[in-house]
Amino acid sequence: MPWGGVGLITSCASAVPLGADRGGEVLHQPVVSSNLKSIAYDPGGRILEVLFKSGAVYQYYQVPPSAYKDLLEANSKGRHLARFVKGKFPYRMVSPSS
């Protein structure tokens, strides 16, 4: 899938910690949600990483800082993710559900 499209990216190498390419690591922030456990954002790479309570981890690419901020401030994190992130940004599954 070209970067301009929206969908599952399957040709990426295995995941590295967010921010590792710039000498740091971006930590996950726990969130209050029935479906999401935590989220992390790498502003340099514009990558949003979401850990679901199922254990699945997804990375969304080309996500602007404002979209991350809006997700953090949303009353329903899962609903906000489904409405404003999924289907809007390229993504890939980093780790399947456990």
GUMIRO-440138 format. One record per residue (C-alpha): x, y, z; residue number from 1; residue in three letters. Coordinates in steps of 0.1 Angstrom, whole numbers, padded with zeros to 4 digits, always signed. Layout:
<atoms>
<atom X="X" Y="Y" Z="Z" i="NUM" aa="ala"/>
...
</atoms>
This chain:
<atoms>
<atom X="+0000" Y="+0000" Z="+0000" i="1" aa="met"/>
<atom X="+0015" Y="+0034" Z="-0010" i="2" aa="pro"/>
<atom X="+0019" Y="+0059" Z="+0018" i="3" aa="trp"/>
<atom X="-0007" Y="+0081" Z="+0001" i="4" aa="gly"/>
<atom X="-0034" Y="+0055" Z="+0006" i="5" aa="gly"/>
<atom X="-0052" Y="+0044" Z="+0037" i="6" aa="val"/>
<atom X="-0050" Y="+0008" Z="+0048" i="7" aa="gly"/>
<atom X="-0030" Y="-0020" Z="+0063" i="8" aa="leu"/>
<atom X="+0007" Y="-0017" Z="+0056" i="9" aa="ile"/>
<atom X="+0022" Y="-0052" Z="+0053" i="10" aa="thr"/>
<atom X="+0056" Y="-0045" Z="+0039" i="11" aa="ser"/>
<atom X="+0072" Y="-0028" Z="+0069" i="12" aa="cys"/>
<atom X="+0100" Y="-0044" Z="+0089" i="13" aa="ala"/>
<atom X="+0093" Y="-0055" Z="+0124" i="14" aa="ser"/>
<atom X="+0083" Y="-0028" Z="+0148" i="15" aa="ala"/>
<atom X="+0108" Y="-0008" Z="+0169" i="16" aa="val"/>
<atom X="+0100" Y="+0012" Z="+0199" i="17" aa="pro"/>
<atom X="+0085" Y="+0046" Z="+0190" i="18" aa="leu"/>
<atom X="+0112" Y="+0072" Z="+0189" i="19" aa="gly"/>
<atom X="+0140" Y="+0047" Z="+0189" i="20" aa="ala"/>
<atom X="+0154" Y="+0061" Z="+0156" i="21" aa="asp"/>
<atom X="+0159" Y="+0094" Z="+0173" i="22" aa="arg"/>
<atom X="+0177" Y="+0080" Z="+0204" i="23" aa="gly"/>
<atom X="+0147" Y="+0078" Z="+0227" i="24" aa="gly"/>
<atom X="+0116" Y="+0058" Z="+0234" i="25" aa="glu"/>
<atom X="+0081" Y="+0071" Z="+0236" i="26" aa="val"/>
<atom X="+0062" Y="+0056" Z="+0265" i="27" aa="leu"/>
<atom X="+0025" Y="+0045" Z="+0265" i="28" aa="his"/>
<atom X="+0001" Y="+0066" Z="+0285" i="29" aa="gln"/>
<atom X="-0027" Y="+0046" Z="+0301" i="30" aa="pro"/>
<atom X="-0062" Y="+0057" Z="+0292" i="31" aa="val"/>
<atom X="-0097" Y="+0052" Z="+0306" i="32" aa="val"/>
<atom X="-0115" Y="+0032" Z="+0280" i="33" aa="ser"/>
<atom X="-0135" Y="+0000" Z="+0277" i="34" aa="ser"/>
<atom X="-0115" Y="-0011" Z="+0246" i="35" aa="asn"/>
<atom X="-0081" Y="+0007" Z="+0247" i="36" aa="leu"/>
<atom X="-0055" Y="+0001" Z="+0274" i="37" aa="lys"/>
<atom X="-0029" Y="+0028" Z="+0264" i="38" aa="ser"/>
<atom X="-0017" Y="+0050" Z="+0236" i="39" aa="ile"/>
<atom X="+0017" Y="+0065" Z="+0226" i="40" aa="ala"/>
<atom X="+0026" Y="+0092" Z="+0201" i="41" aa="tyr"/>
<atom X="+0059" Y="+0099" Z="+0184" i="42" aa="asp"/>
<atom X="+0056" Y="+0135" Z="+0172" i="43" aa="pro"/>
<atom X="+0089" Y="+0132" Z="+0152" i="44" aa="gly"/>
<atom X="+0076" Y="+0102" Z="+0132" i="45" aa="gly"/>
<atom X="+0040" Y="+0112" Z="+0135" i="46" aa="arg"/>
<atom X="+0031" Y="+0077" Z="+0146" i="47" aa="ile"/>
<atom X="+0002" Y="+0069" Z="+0169" i="48" aa="leu"/>
<atom X="+0005" Y="+0035" Z="+0187" i="49" aa="glu"/>
<atom X="-0026" Y="+0020" Z="+0203" i="50" aa="val"/>
<atom X="-0026" Y="-0010" Z="+0227" i="51" aa="leu"/>
<atom X="-0060" Y="-0026" Z="+0230" i="52" aa="phe"/>
<atom X="-0072" Y="-0044" Z="+0260" i="53" aa="lys"/>
<atom X="-0072" Y="-0076" Z="+0238" i="54" aa="ser"/>
<atom X="-0034" Y="-0073" Z="+0236" i="55" aa="gly"/>
<atom X="-0034" Y="-0062" Z="+0200" i="56" aa="ala"/>
<atom X="-0011" Y="-0033" Z="+0191" i="57" aa="val"/>
<atom X="-0016" Y="-0011" Z="+0160" i="58" aa="tyr"/>
<atom X="+0005" Y="+0018" Z="+0147" i="59" aa="gln"/>
<atom X="-0011" Y="+0046" Z="+0127" i="60" aa="tyr"/>
<atom X="+0011" Y="+0067" Z="+0104" i="61" aa="tyr"/>
<atom X="+0011" Y="+0103" Z="+0093" i="62" aa="gln"/>
<atom X="-0010" Y="+0113" Z="+0123" i="63" aa="val"/>
<atom X="-0008" Y="+0150" Z="+0131" i="64" aa="pro"/>
<atom X="-0002" Y="+0160" Z="+0168" i="65" aa="pro"/>
<atom X="-0037" Y="+0176" Z="+0169" i="66" aa="ser"/>
<atom X="-0053" Y="+0141" Z="+0162" i="67" aa="ala"/>
<atom X="-0033" Y="+0126" Z="+0191" i="68" aa="tyr"/>
<atom X="-0044" Y="+0155" Z="+0214" i="69" aa="lys"/>
<atom X="-0080" Y="+0151" Z="+0203" i="70" aa="asp"/>
<atom X="-0079" Y="+0114" Z="+0211" i="71" aa="leu"/>
<atom X="-0064" Y="+0121" Z="+0245" i="72" aa="leu"/>
<atom X="-0092" Y="+0146" Z="+0253" i="73" aa="glu"/>
<atom X="-0121" Y="+0125" Z="+0239" i="74" aa="ala"/>
<atom X="-0148" Y="+0113" Z="+0263" i="75" aa="asn"/>
<atom X="-0149" Y="+0080" Z="+0245" i="76" aa="ser"/>
<atom X="-0114" Y="+0070" Z="+0233" i="77" aa="lys"/>
<atom X="-0126" Y="+0040" Z="+0214" i="78" aa="gly"/>
<atom X="-0154" Y="+0058" Z="+0196" i="79" aa="arg"/>
<atom X="-0130" Y="+0087" Z="+0187" i="80" aa="his"/>
<atom X="-0104" Y="+0063" Z="+0174" i="81" aa="leu"/>
<atom X="-0130" Y="+0045" Z="+0152" i="82" aa="ala"/>
<atom X="-0144" Y="+0078" Z="+0139" i="83" aa="arg"/>
<atom X="-0113" Y="+0100" Z="+0134" i="84" aa="phe"/>
<atom X="-0083" Y="+0077" Z="+0131" i="85" aa="val"/>
<atom X="-0093" Y="+0043" Z="+0116" i="86" aa="lys"/>
<atom X="-0097" Y="+0045" Z="+0079" i="87" aa="gly"/>
<atom X="-0081" Y="+0080" Z="+0079" i="88" aa="lys"/>
<atom X="-0044" Y="+0070" Z="+0083" i="89" aa="phe"/>
<atom X="-0022" Y="+0042" Z="+0070" i="90" aa="pro"/>
<atom X="-0017" Y="+0016" Z="+0097" i="91" aa="tyr"/>
<atom X="-0003" Y="-0018" Z="+0105" i="92" aa="arg"/>
<atom X="-0008" Y="-0044" Z="+0132" i="93" aa="met"/>
<atom X="+0024" Y="-0046" Z="+0153" i="94" aa="val"/>
<atom X="+0012" Y="-0074" Z="+0176" i="95" aa="ser"/>
<atom X="-0020" Y="-0095" Z="+0174" i="96" aa="pro"/>
<atom X="-0044" Y="-0101" Z="+0202" i="97" aa="ser"/>
<atom X="-0032" Y="-0125" Z="+0229" i="98" aa="ser"/>
</atoms>
